[in-house]
Amino acid sequence: MPLAKSVTAVGVDPGLQPERTTMAWSRTAMALVIVSVLLVRWWPIYGTKVLLLPAIALLGASLIMLTQSGRMHVGVKAIEAEHLVVSPWPKITLLALTVFLGLAGVVLVLLGP
């Protein structure tokens, strides 16, 4: 009985699209971590309430890293089956998080300490 062939992006997609996508999501998570570190610097000025913003950014980065592997495997299998359906929800969620963090930063700067 032959062993099941391991599905990897290298064997299925010579352009390595799933790996490029994973790297892009990893950079996005890293950017959220950097944003959270920058927001922590506002703690002495705005108080402990501002620490909610870095916590939200770190939660977003964690969710990206925890779910990316599963999304990559689904993408590789979909490429192999030649039937790829892309869910818009990760992108919509990231957009909402980015807009929220940006607006919160603008509001904090405009209202002052």
Secondary structure, 3 states (H helix, E strand, C coil): CCCCCCCCHHHHCCCCHHHHHHHHHHHHHHHHHHHHHHHHCCHHHHCHHHHHHHHHHHHHHHHHHHHHHHHHHHHHHHHHHCCCCCCCHHHHHHHHHHHHHHHHHHHHHHHCC
